[in-house]
Amino acid sequence: MTERQQLLGILGLIYLSECIRWVRRGGVVFNRAPDLRVWRKSPFLNNPRGDIHVGWPLPPFGEFVVARGLPFSLDSDGLVTATTANLHPDGPAPQPIQHLTWEECARITVDGERLLRDHKVFWLADTAAEAARLGSLLRTAAALPAPQREAWLETTTKGLFDVPTIRARWESSQAALKPLRFVGSALWTLMFLLLPLAVWQWGWTPPLWIGIPALFLGSFWIARRLHQLHAQWFPEARDDRFRLVLLAALSPVTAIRSAEVLMRPRLEEFHPAAVAMALLPRDRADTFCAQLWRELRHPRLPLPVSTDVGNRRLGRWHDRLLGALREAAIANGSDPDRWEAPPGKTDSAHARFCPRCHSQSTAAASLCSECGGIPLKEWPTETTNSAASSAAAASASLPDPPRPSASSPPSP
């Protein structure tokens, strides 16, 4: 290989490394590659703590958004650092399960991606923005008088499934990031197309005298705009903002991907089912939400906690999530009852199915080993099937709600 080819290859490898995204377990990825797809588990590499995903490397780069909701189960007297819903198919990341009262939550502080209590790590978040948001949320709840906390819990739970807010935030974010994507695409074209062609045609010196100042001028503009948007969207994540802005200003390769990095935690506070209802076509959203609904209705056994206090907090939060998800689904034109419909038989010998994962078995089996021993169900009678089919047809005839698009104007 010539020196020019080696240089281009090194730049390409550095750029591809910027496309790699590490997501801690429990985060559901909405990645446009190039179509918007949902990933609960990476198709590439993963370990017990998280997964490696790859963002779309070509202009206009698409989206990479992580939705996580709340990783805790909240109740009027405290919280437990676990939930009944495993958003990752292989279970949550290994973190100690703790039971805290709201008085103890008042001492929580934030250090980067870590939540600290009495200077000890209490929880490790996926991003600094998530850690700042969780810390603020828990301190706010701890400062409330006990009689007001129940109303706060209702508002917080419904906020996880606020589909109109998700759509409005998506639209406004797309409008705000449009200049960043345009300049990033221009830098990508200059770095990987125009400069290599100019070097091949005229040698190193003339193209680099013009190209390098142009690259850093674009990087400085992106860094300035990145600082403005990050301060507006994530005001409490100051240390993370300083790091991101410095990297974008000094590295054109990093600046190219700045819009994707900035957008990643934008919808992190919402439940993945609500994000799916807001961004995906109804058929795809229903398929995804049905899976999450069944897993929430029939949680994998054994449950993550065994104490009476932990089980009570876990169960009450579980019921709140189910109620809020049902309300959001109905408001979005979906029917949660359809999500629990039995699967079609894959073999005439199958007599039972798992209500959680829809695996099928003969009459000899009574428990689902994949889901920790959930009792299997038998297929309903023909009369029940006919009623379910009529309900499904009625629901399918409902019109689709409007979907966001990058060209729509920002919501107020």
ABEGO torsion letter per residue (X at the ends): XBAAAAAAAAAAAAAAAAABBBBBBGBBBBBBOABBBBBABBABBBBAABBBBBBBABOAGEBBBBBAEBABBBBAAEBBBBBABBABAAEBBBBBBBBBBAAAAAABBBBEABBBBGGBBABBBABAAAAAAAAAAAAAAAABBAAAAAAAAAAAAAAAABAAAAAAAAAAAAAAAAAAAAAAAAAAAAAAAAAAAAAAAAEAAAAAAAAAAAAAAAAAAAAAAAAAAAAAABAABAAAAAAAAAAAAABAAAAAAAAAAAAAAAAAABBAAAAAAAABBAAAAAAAAAAAAAAAABBBOBBABABAAAAAAAAAAAAAAAAAAAAAAAAAGBBAAAAABBBBBABAABABBBAAAGBBBBAABABBAAAGGBBBBBBBBAAAAAAAAAAAAAAAABBBBBBBBAABBBBX
